[in-house]
Amino acid sequence: MADTTPVDWSALRAAAVEAGTHAYVPYSQYPVGAAALTEDGRLVTGCNVENSSYGLTLCAECGLVSELHRSGGGRLAAFVCVNGSGEIIMPCGRCRQLLVEHAAPGMQFDTVSGVRTLDEVLPDAFGRGDIDDYRATQRSDS
Ligand code: THU
């Protein structure tokens, strides 16, 4: 799916709302659902799963990325994330980085300020290229 492919955002948002109904949130009572389409057209979803050791909480995006790989891998082409009222929310900083790792180039991303790209919400992101570049300089030095 190219970054200009039309996306049925209301269907994707409905899938995120449904995913959020499975959230395990005894501590925050703040359910989150995430839904995405893969480049090959699969729907993947996730919900947040909290823990009494708060820092171990899994955001909805974590479950979605696990589902991406469990269901065949590939990359995310369109993504949306909602709270328990069905309102779009922005992924936390950590999850923006998580999405960078698994997004297709130009992934469409429905946000509180309209459809955006990940580069707009996490500019100059750290990525695999930084590691590759560094390692290449190490090889040429030896
Ligand atoms: N949460 C997510 O699932 N994704 C985000 O991007 C932001 C925060 C969850 C974590 C926690 O269970 C609850 O929202 C309140 O922070």
Backbone and ligand atoms as CSV (ligand in chain L), in Angstrom:
chain,resi,resn,atom,element,x,y,z
A,1,MET,N,N,0.854,-1.200,0.000
A,1,MET,CA,C,0.000,0.000,0.000
A,1,MET,C,C,0.888,1.247,0.000
A,2,ALA,N,N,0.732,2.075,-1.025
A,2,ALA,CA,C,1.541,3.294,-1.097
A,2,ALA,C,C,0.989,4.337,-0.142
A,3,ASP,N,N,1.778,5.375,0.108
A,3,ASP,CA,C,1.332,6.360,1.097
A,3,ASP,C,C,0.168,7.208,0.592
A,4,THR,N,N,-0.201,7.066,-0.690
A,4,THR,CA,C,-1.355,7.799,-1.204
A,4,THR,C,C,-2.596,6.912,-1.317
A,5,THR,N,N,-2.459,5.623,-0.946
A,5,THR,CA,C,-3.604,4.722,-1.048
A,5,THR,C,C,-4.712,5.198,-0.125
A,6,PRO,N,N,-5.972,5.298,-0.620
A,6,PRO,CA,C,-7.055,5.731,0.265
A,6,PRO,C,C,-7.250,4.730,1.409
A,7,VAL,N,N,-7.467,5.254,2.575
A,7,VAL,CA,C,-7.662,4.397,3.759
A,7,VAL,C,C,-9.066,4.644,4.289
A,8,ASP,N,N,-9.775,3.574,4.641
A,8,ASP,CA,C,-11.095,3.710,5.278
A,8,ASP,C,C,-10.854,3.976,6.766
A,9,TRP,N,N,-10.673,5.264,7.077
A,9,TRP,CA,C,-10.292,5.631,8.447
A,9,TRP,C,C,-11.388,5.286,9.442
A,10,SER,N,N,-12.666,5.399,9.035
A,10,SER,CA,C,-13.714,5.112,10.025
A,10,SER,C,C,-13.718,3.626,10.360
A,11,ALA,N,N,-13.425,2.753,9.380
A,11,ALA,CA,C,-13.348,1.316,9.673
A,11,ALA,C,C,-12.123,1.017,10.551
A,12,LEU,N,N,-11.021,1.697,10.249
A,12,LEU,CA,C,-9.801,1.440,11.033
A,12,LEU,C,C,-9.994,1.929,12.470
A,13,ARG,N,N,-10.662,3.062,12.595
A,13,ARG,CA,C,-10.923,3.611,13.932
A,13,ARG,C,C,-11.882,2.686,14.695
A,14,ALA,N,N,-12.873,2.133,13.998
A,14,ALA,CA,C,-13.810,1.201,14.651
A,14,ALA,C,C,-13.058,-0.034,15.149
A,15,ALA,N,N,-12.086,-0.490,14.381
A,15,ALA,CA,C,-11.283,-1.652,14.810
A,15,ALA,C,C,-10.458,-1.296,16.048
A,16,ALA,N,N,-9.969,-0.055,16.092
A,16,ALA,CA,C,-9.201,0.385,17.268
A,16,ALA,C,C,-10.106,0.463,18.498
A,17,VAL,N,N,-11.328,0.961,18.300
A,17,VAL,CA,C,-12.282,1.046,19.415
A,17,VAL,C,C,-12.570,-0.357,19.949
A,18,GLU,N,N,-12.795,-1.294,19.036
A,18,GLU,CA,C,-13.087,-2.677,19.458
A,18,GLU,C,C,-11.896,-3.251,20.214
A,19,ALA,N,N,-10.681,-3.010,19.697
A,19,ALA,CA,C,-9.481,-3.534,20.362
A,19,ALA,C,C,-9.386,-2.989,21.784
A,20,GLY,N,N,-9.736,-1.720,21.938
A,20,GLY,CA,C,-9.652,-1.088,23.251
A,20,GLY,C,C,-10.593,-1.709,24.281
A,21,THR,N,N,-11.642,-2.384,23.811
A,21,THR,CA,C,-12.569,-3.020,24.761
A,21,THR,C,C,-11.906,-4.214,25.461
A,22,HIS,N,N,-10.760,-4.671,24.943
A,22,HIS,CA,C,-10.040,-5.797,25.555
A,22,HIS,C,C,-8.910,-5.332,26.470
A,23,ALA,N,N,-8.772,-4.029,26.636
A,23,ALA,CA,C,-7.670,-3.499,27.448
A,23,ALA,C,C,-7.761,-4.005,28.891
A,24,TYR,N,N,-6.592,-4.192,29.511
A,24,TYR,CA,C,-6.502,-4.575,30.929
A,24,TYR,C,C,-5.919,-3.365,31.655
A,25,VAL,N,N,-6.814,-2.578,32.281
A,25,VAL,CA,C,-6.388,-1.286,32.822
A,25,VAL,C,C,-6.886,-1.068,34.257
A,26,PRO,N,N,-6.553,-2.005,35.171
A,26,PRO,CA,C,-7.066,-1.838,36.534
A,26,PRO,C,C,-6.461,-0.644,37.264
A,27,TYR,N,N,-5.335,-0.113,36.784
A,27,TYR,CA,C,-4.651,0.964,37.511
A,27,TYR,C,C,-5.030,2.339,36.986
A,28,SER,N,N,-5.027,2.512,35.673
A,28,SER,CA,C,-5.357,3.839,35.120
A,28,SER,C,C,-6.827,3.973,34.744
A,29,GLN,N,N,-7.505,2.834,34.548
A,29,GLN,CA,C,-8.864,2.863,33.974
A,29,GLN,C,C,-8.896,3.689,32.682
A,30,TYR,N,N,-7.818,3.607,31.929
A,30,TYR,CA,C,-7.720,4.360,30.665
A,30,TYR,C,C,-7.437,3.370,29.533
A,31,PRO,N,N,-8.506,2.813,28.929
A,31,PRO,CA,C,-8.277,1.851,27.853
A,31,PRO,C,C,-7.783,2.532,26.585
A,32,VAL,N,N,-6.913,1.860,25.886
A,32,VAL,CA,C,-6.411,2.336,24.593
A,32,VAL,C,C,-6.525,1.188,23.597
A,33,GLY,N,N,-6.970,1.523,22.405
A,33,GLY,CA,C,-6.996,0.547,21.311
A,33,GLY,C,C,-6.233,1.112,20.134
A,34,ALA,N,N,-5.484,0.261,19.466
A,34,ALA,CA,C,-4.729,0.681,18.287
A,34,ALA,C,C,-5.061,-0.264,17.146
A,35,ALA,N,N,-5.106,0.278,15.941
A,35,ALA,CA,C,-5.370,-0.554,14.767
A,35,ALA,C,C,-4.526,-0.043,13.608
A,36,ALA,N,N,-4.110,-0.987,12.772
A,36,ALA,CA,C,-3.288,-0.620,11.621
A,36,ALA,C,C,-3.569,-1.567,10.468
A,37,LEU,N,N,-3.319,-1.043,9.267
A,37,LEU,CA,C,-3.315,-1.885,8.073
A,37,LEU,C,C,-1.871,-2.116,7.696
A,38,THR,N,N,-1.578,-3.346,7.285
A,38,THR,CA,C,-0.230,-3.653,6.828
A,38,THR,C,C,-0.134,-3.339,5.337
A,39,GLU,N,N,1.080,-3.331,4.826
A,39,GLU,CA,C,1.270,-3.050,3.393
A,39,GLU,C,C,0.532,-4.057,2.527
A,40,ASP,N,N,0.397,-5.294,3.014
A,40,ASP,CA,C,-0.313,-6.298,2.211
A,40,ASP,C,C,-1.789,-6.411,2.603
A,41,GLY,N,N,-2.303,-5.395,3.320
A,41,GLY,CA,C,-3.741,-5.276,3.535
A,41,GLY,C,C,-4.312,-5.981,4.738
A,42,ARG,N,N,-3.452,-6.563,5.610
A,42,ARG,CA,C,-3.973,-7.183,6.837
A,42,ARG,C,C,-4.319,-6.110,7.868
A,43,LEU,N,N,-5.297,-6.452,8.712
A,43,LEU,CA,C,-5.647,-5.592,9.848
A,43,LEU,C,C,-4.972,-6.159,11.084
A,44,VAL,N,N,-4.244,-5.328,11.821
A,44,VAL,CA,C,-3.666,-5.745,13.096
A,44,VAL,C,C,-4.095,-4.747,14.165
A,45,THR,N,N,-4.303,-5.263,15.370
A,45,THR,CA,C,-4.799,-4.411,16.450
A,45,THR,C,C,-4.043,-4.709,17.750
A,46,GLY,N,N,-4.247,-3.853,18.729
A,46,GLY,CA,C,-3.647,-4.080,20.043
A,46,GLY,C,C,-4.373,-3.269,21.096
A,47,CYS,N,N,-4.213,-3.672,22.351
A,47,CYS,CA,C,-4.789,-2.928,23.475
A,47,CYS,C,C,-3.732,-2.840,24.569
A,48,ASN,N,N,-3.895,-1.875,25.465
A,48,ASN,CA,C,-2.921,-1.751,26.549
A,48,ASN,C,C,-3.184,-2.782,27.647
A,49,VAL,N,N,-2.102,-3.230,28.247
A,49,VAL,CA,C,-2.146,-4.249,29.300
A,49,VAL,C,C,-1.245,-3.765,30.426
A,50,GLU,N,N,-1.873,-3.391,31.546
A,50,GLU,CA,C,-1.112,-2.787,32.642
A,50,GLU,C,C,-0.560,-3.843,33.599
A,51,ASN,N,N,0.266,-3.371,34.532
A,51,ASN,CA,C,0.917,-4.263,35.492
A,51,ASN,C,C,1.023,-3.538,36.827
A,52,SER,N,N,0.949,-4.294,37.916
A,52,SER,CA,C,1.063,-3.674,39.237
A,52,SER,C,C,2.431,-3.017,39.418
A,53,SER,N,N,3.427,-3.477,38.688
A,53,SER,CA,C,4.696,-2.763,38.600
A,53,SER,C,C,4.550,-1.823,37.406
A,54,TYR,N,N,4.102,-0.600,37.680
A,54,TYR,CA,C,3.560,0.272,36.633
A,54,TYR,C,C,4.430,0.392,35.378
A,55,GLY,N,N,5.736,0.431,35.597
A,55,GLY,CA,C,6.646,0.636,34.468
A,55,GLY,C,C,6.629,-0.508,33.467
A,56,LEU,N,N,6.047,-1.620,33.846
A,56,LEU,CA,C,5.993,-2.775,32.939
A,56,LEU,C,C,4.771,-2.750,32.033
A,57,THR,N,N,3.933,-1.733,32.183
A,57,THR,CA,C,2.727,-1.623,31.349
A,57,THR,C,C,3.075,-1.712,29.867
A,58,LEU,N,N,2.262,-2.474,29.163
A,58,LEU,CA,C,2.417,-2.584,27.712
A,58,LEU,C,C,1.391,-1.658,27.055
A,59,CYS,N,N,1.853,-0.703,26.292
A,59,CYS,CA,C,0.935,0.167,25.554
A,59,CYS,C,C,0.238,-0.635,24.451
A,60,ALA,N,N,-0.871,-0.092,23.978
A,60,ALA,CA,C,-1.627,-0.772,22.922
A,60,ALA,C,C,-0.755,-1.004,21.687
A,61,GLU,N,N,0.146,-0.074,21.413
A,61,GLU,CA,C,1.011,-0.192,20.238
A,61,GLU,C,C,1.936,-1.409,20.346
A,62,CYS,N,N,2.322,-1.761,21.585
A,62,CYS,CA,C,3.194,-2.938,21.777
A,62,CYS,C,C,2.465,-4.192,21.321
A,63,GLY,N,N,1.189,-4.316,21.742
A,63,GLY,CA,C,0.411,-5.484,21.342
A,63,GLY,C,C,0.213,-5.519,19.842
A,64,LEU,N,N,0.005,-4.340,19.253
A,64,LEU,CA,C,-0.205,-4.267,17.799
A,64,LEU,C,C,1.054,-4.734,17.058
A,65,VAL,N,N,2.206,-4.318,17.518
A,65,VAL,CA,C,3.451,-4.719,16.844
A,65,VAL,C,C,3.681,-6.227,17.001
A,66,SER,N,N,3.350,-6.764,18.160
A,66,SER,CA,C,3.449,-8.227,18.331
A,66,SER,C,C,2.521,-8.937,17.352
A,67,GLU,N,N,1.318,-8.413,17.218
A,67,GLU,CA,C,0.344,-9.002,16.297
A,67,GLU,C,C,0.821,-8.895,14.848
A,68,LEU,N,N,1.486,-7.787,14.520
A,68,LEU,CA,C,2.044,-7.629,13.173
A,68,LEU,C,C,2.962,-8.803,12.845
A,69,HIS,N,N,3.852,-9.113,13.759
A,69,HIS,CA,C,4.830,-10.169,13.475
A,69,HIS,C,C,4.217,-11.550,13.606
A,70,ARG,N,N,3.334,-11.724,14.589
A,70,ARG,CA,C,2.686,-13.027,14.741
A,70,ARG,C,C,1.871,-13.391,13.509
A,71,SER,N,N,1.296,-12.388,12.852
A,71,SER,CA,C,0.388,-12.665,11.739
A,71,SER,C,C,1.076,-12.639,10.377
A,72,GLY,N,N,2.412,-12.579,10.365
A,72,GLY,CA,C,3.087,-12.683,9.073
A,72,GLY,C,C,4.123,-11.619,8.784
A,73,GLY,N,N,4.288,-10.655,9.688
A,73,GLY,CA,C,5.346,-9.661,9.512
A,73,GLY,C,C,4.955,-8.572,8.539
A,74,GLY,N,N,5.964,-7.978,7.936
A,74,GLY,CA,C,5.724,-6.858,7.023
A,74,GLY,C,C,5.747,-5.531,7.761
A,75,ARG,N,N,5.190,-4.526,7.097
A,75,ARG,CA,C,5.254,-3.172,7.661
A,75,ARG,C,C,3.883,-2.526,7.722
A,76,LEU,N,N,3.767,-1.543,8.604
A,76,LEU,CA,C,2.488,-0.850,8.810
A,76,LEU,C,C,2.316,0.260,7.782
A,77,ALA,N,N,1.138,0.306,7.169
A,77,ALA,CA,C,0.882,1.306,6.125
A,77,ALA,C,C,-0.059,2.407,6.600
A,78,ALA,N,N,-0.926,2.099,7.569
A,78,ALA,CA,C,-1.875,3.095,8.101
A,78,ALA,C,C,-2.143,2.728,9.554
A,79,PHE,N,N,-2.253,3.757,10.401
A,79,PHE,CA,C,-2.329,3.510,11.855
A,79,PHE,C,C,-3.244,4.528,12.530
A,80,VAL,N,N,-3.985,4.046,13.539
A,80,VAL,CA,C,-4.747,4.964,14.389
A,80,VAL,C,C,-4.840,4.386,15.798
A,81,CYS,N,N,-4.983,5.266,16.775
A,81,CYS,CA,C,-4.981,4.874,18.181
A,81,CYS,C,C,-6.056,5.702,18.892
A,82,VAL,N,N,-6.892,5.056,19.716
A,82,VAL,CA,C,-8.011,5.757,20.364
A,82,VAL,C,C,-8.058,5.436,21.859
A,83,ASN,N,N,-8.761,6.297,22.598
A,83,ASN,CA,C,-9.007,6.001,24.010
A,83,ASN,C,C,-10.374,5.310,24.153
A,84,GLY,N,N,-10.777,5.096,25.386
A,84,GLY,CA,C,-12.014,4.358,25.643
A,84,GLY,C,C,-13.276,5.089,25.221
A,85,SER,N,N,-13.161,6.382,24.918
A,85,SER,CA,C,-14.299,7.137,24.385
A,85,SER,C,C,-14.295,7.138,22.866
A,86,GLY,N,N,-13.335,6.450,22.274
A,86,GLY,CA,C,-13.233,6.412,20.817
A,86,GLY,C,C,-12.566,7.643,20.230
A,87,GLU,N,N,-12.006,8.486,21.102
A,87,GLU,CA,C,-11.313,9.686,20.601
A,87,GLU,C,C,-9.895,9.332,20.188
A,88,ILE,N,N,-9.454,9.913,19.101
A,88,ILE,CA,C,-8.077,9.694,18.658
A,88,ILE,C,C,-7.128,10.256,19.709
A,89,ILE,N,N,-6.080,9.490,20.018
A,89,ILE,CA,C,-5.024,10.003,20.896
A,89,ILE,C,C,-3.684,9.853,20.186
A,90,MET,N,N,-2.717,10.597,20.665
A,90,MET,CA,C,-1.375,10.509,20.099
A,90,MET,C,C,-0.589,9.425,20.819
A,91,PRO,N,N,0.118,8.582,20.105
A,91,PRO,CA,C,0.986,7.619,20.770
A,91,PRO,C,C,2.034,8.330,21.621
A,92,CYS,N,N,2.390,7.733,22.747
A,92,CYS,CA,C,3.444,8.299,23.599
A,92,CYS,C,C,4.761,8.282,22.821
A,93,GLY,N,N,5.744,8.972,23.356
A,93,GLY,CA,C,7.033,9.067,22.669
A,93,GLY,C,C,7.655,7.717,22.395
A,94,ARG,N,N,7.615,6.845,23.405
A,94,ARG,CA,C,8.198,5.514,23.223
A,94,ARG,C,C,7.523,4.784,22.066
A,95,CYS,N,N,6.202,4.921,21.988
A,95,CYS,CA,C,5.479,4.194,20.938
A,95,CYS,C,C,5.668,4.824,19.571
A,96,ARG,N,N,5.955,6.106,19.516
A,96,ARG,CA,C,6.295,6.707,18.214
A,96,ARG,C,C,7.566,6.043,17.686
A,97,GLN,N,N,8.534,5.843,18.588
A,97,GLN,CA,C,9.777,5.168,18.180
A,97,GLN,C,C,9.490,3.730,17.773
A,98,LEU,N,N,8.595,3.082,18.503
A,98,LEU,CA,C,8.216,1.698,18.159
A,98,LEU,C,C,7.617,1.661,16.755
A,99,LEU,N,N,6.768,2.632,16.447
A,99,LEU,CA,C,6.131,2.676,15.130
A,99,LEU,C,C,7.161,2.952,14.033
A,100,VAL,N,N,8.131,3.814,14.315
A,100,VAL,CA,C,9.174,4.106,13.325
A,100,VAL,C,C,9.843,2.808,12.873
A,101,GLU,N,N,10.096,1.924,13.804
A,101,GLU,CA,C,10.797,0.668,13.491
A,101,GLU,C,C,9.989,-0.221,12.540
A,102,HIS,N,N,8.657,-0.161,12.660
A,102,HIS,CA,C,7.818,-1.132,11.939
A,102,HIS,C,C,6.932,-0.503,10.874
A,103,ALA,N,N,7.085,0.786,10.627
A,103,ALA,CA,C,6.241,1.475,9.639
A,103,ALA,C,C,6.835,1.351,8.241
A,104,ALA,N,N,5.943,1.284,7.252
A,104,ALA,CA,C,6.369,1.403,5.859
A,104,ALA,C,C,6.740,2.865,5.612
A,105,PRO,N,N,7.618,3.111,4.621
A,105,PRO,CA,C,7.930,4.512,4.300
A,105,PRO,C,C,6.636,5.266,3.980
A,106,GLY,N,N,6.464,6.421,4.595
A,106,GLY,CA,C,5.281,7.246,4.330
A,106,GLY,C,C,4.005,6.743,4.971
A,107,MET,N,N,4.136,5.916,6.004
A,107,MET,CA,C,2.932,5.394,6.677
A,107,MET,C,C,1.963,6.531,7.005
A,108,GLN,N,N,0.681,6.313,6.688
A,108,GLN,CA,C,-0.346,7.305,7.028
A,108,GLN,C,C,-0.777,7.061,8.474
A,109,PHE,N,N,-1.007,8.167,9.175
A,109,PHE,CA,C,-1.153,8.097,10.617
A,109,PHE,C,C,-2.230,9.114,10.997
A,110,ASP,N,N,-3.399,8.627,11.480
A,110,ASP,CA,C,-4.480,9.560,11.821
A,110,ASP,C,C,-4.223,10.113,13.216
A,111,THR,N,N,-4.178,11.425,13.330
A,111,THR,CA,C,-3.803,12.055,14.597
A,111,THR,C,C,-4.861,13.076,15.021
A,112,VAL,N,N,-4.649,13.669,16.183
A,112,VAL,CA,C,-5.557,14.705,16.675
A,112,VAL,C,C,-5.565,15.929,15.757
A,113,SER,N,N,-4.563,16.032,14.886
A,113,SER,CA,C,-4.533,17.159,13.943
A,113,SER,C,C,-4.555,16.684,12.493
A,114,GLY,N,N,-5.235,15.565,12.254
A,114,GLY,CA,C,-5.405,15.087,10.880
A,114,GLY,C,C,-4.393,14.016,10.499
A,115,VAL,N,N,-4.478,13.577,9.256
A,115,VAL,CA,C,-3.593,12.504,8.794
A,115,VAL,C,C,-2.194,13.075,8.570
A,116,ARG,N,N,-1.234,12.437,9.202
A,116,ARG,CA,C,0.153,12.913,9.156
A,116,ARG,C,C,1.082,11.743,8.847
A,117,THR,N,N,2.343,12.069,8.694
A,117,THR,CA,C,3.359,11.020,8.589
A,117,THR,C,C,4.090,10.938,9.929
A,118,LEU,N,N,4.755,9.807,10.141
A,118,LEU,CA,C,5.516,9.655,11.387
A,118,LEU,C,C,6.624,10.698,11.488
A,119,ASP,N,N,7.188,11.046,10.333
A,119,ASP,CA,C,8.282,12.030,10.357
A,119,ASP,C,C,7.804,13.375,10.917
A,120,GLU,N,N,6.511,13.643,10.742
A,120,GLU,CA,C,5.978,14.909,11.270
A,120,GLU,C,C,5.818,14.857,12.794
A,121,VAL,N,N,5.596,13.661,13.344
A,121,VAL,CA,C,5.375,13.585,14.795
A,121,VAL,C,C,6.609,13.065,15.545
A,122,LEU,N,N,7.610,12.606,14.809
A,122,LEU,CA,C,8.896,12.242,15.428
A,122,LEU,C,C,10.002,12.572,14.423
A,123,PRO,N,N,10.265,13.898,14.265
A,123,PRO,CA,C,11.247,14.294,13.256
A,123,PRO,C,C,12.646,13.808,13.599
A,124,ASP,N,N,13.425,13.562,12.562
A,124,ASP,CA,C,14.837,13.176,12.732
A,124,ASP,C,C,14.978,11.976,13.672
A,125,ALA,N,N,14.078,11.023,13.516
A,125,ALA,CA,C,14.081,9.871,14.431
A,125,ALA,C,C,15.369,9.070,14.326
A,126,PHE,N,N,15.793,8.555,15.459
A,126,PHE,CA,C,16.886,7.580,15.480
A,126,PHE,C,C,16.391,6.321,14.786
A,127,GLY,N,N,17.270,5.679,14.066
A,127,GLY,CA,C,16.840,4.461,13.380
A,127,GLY,C,C,18.005,3.566,13.026
A,128,ARG,N,N,17.667,2.486,12.350
A,128,ARG,CA,C,18.661,1.485,11.960
A,128,ARG,C,C,19.821,2.116,11.185
A,129,GLY,N,N,19.519,3.147,10.388
A,129,GLY,CA,C,20.550,3.787,9.571
A,129,GLY,C,C,21.668,4.371,10.432
A,130,ASP,N,N,21.305,4.879,11.614
A,130,ASP,CA,C,22.335,5.434,12.498
A,130,ASP,C,C,23.315,4.354,12.932
A,131,ILE,N,N,22.783,3.177,13.212
A,131,ILE,CA,C,23.635,2.066,13.652
A,131,ILE,C,C,24.490,1.579,12.476
A,132,ASP,N,N,23.848,1.438,11.313
A,132,ASP,CA,C,24.572,0.966,10.126
A,132,ASP,C,C,25.711,1.922,9.773
A,133,ASP,N,N,25.416,3.231,9.824
A,133,ASP,CA,C,26.444,4.223,9.471
A,133,ASP,C,C,27.629,4.132,10.429
A,134,TYR,N,N,27.325,4.017,11.711
A,134,TYR,CA,C,28.403,3.939,12.699
A,134,TYR,C,C,29.242,2.690,12.474
A,135,ARG,N,N,28.565,1.586,12.254
A,135,ARG,CA,C,29.293,0.327,12.076
A,135,ARG,C,C,30.153,0.369,10.817
A,136,ALA,N,N,29.662,1.049,9.782
A,136,ALA,CA,C,30.450,1.169,8.546
A,136,ALA,C,C,31.741,1.953,8.808
A,137,THR,N,N,31.654,2.999,9.647
A,137,THR,CA,C,32.871,3.772,9.934
A,137,THR,C,C,33.847,2.919,10.749
A,138,GLN,N,N,33.354,2.077,11.599
A,138,GLN,CA,C,34.215,1.211,12.407
A,138,GLN,C,C,34.957,0.223,11.515
A,139,ARG,N,N,34.258,-0.316,10.522
A,139,ARG,CA,C,34.893,-1.277,9.602
A,139,ARG,C,C,35.978,-0.600,8.774
A,140,SER,N,N,35.679,0.661,8.298
A,140,SER,CA,C,36.670,1.306,7.433
A,140,SER,C,C,37.891,1.765,8.224
A,141,ASP,N,N,37.756,1.928,9.554
A,141,ASP,CA,C,38.894,2.342,10.385
A,141,ASP,C,C,39.854,1.175,10.642
A,142,SER,N,N,39.348,-0.061,10.524
A,142,SER,CA,C,40.190,-1.191,10.948
A,142,SER,C,C,40.974,-1.797,9.796
L,1,THU,N1,N,-1.081,4.137,26.645
L,1,THU,C1,C,-1.070,3.412,25.490
L,1,THU,O1,O,-1.546,2.269,25.447
L,1,THU,N2,N,-0.512,3.981,24.391
L,1,THU,C2,C,-0.013,5.241,24.337
L,1,THU,O2,O,0.550,5.634,23.325
L,1,THU,C3,C,-0.196,6.138,25.480
L,1,THU,C4,C,-0.530,5.469,26.764
L,1,THU,C5,C,-1.639,3.522,27.857
L,1,THU,C6,C,-0.629,3.118,28.878
L,1,THU,C7,C,-1.458,3.083,30.145
L,1,THU,O3,O,-2.050,1.807,30.275
L,1,THU,C8,C,-2.557,4.113,29.903
L,1,THU,O4,O,-2.517,4.410,28.516
L,1,THU,C9,C,-2.417,5.385,30.697
L,1,THU,O5,O,-1.147,5.922,30.507
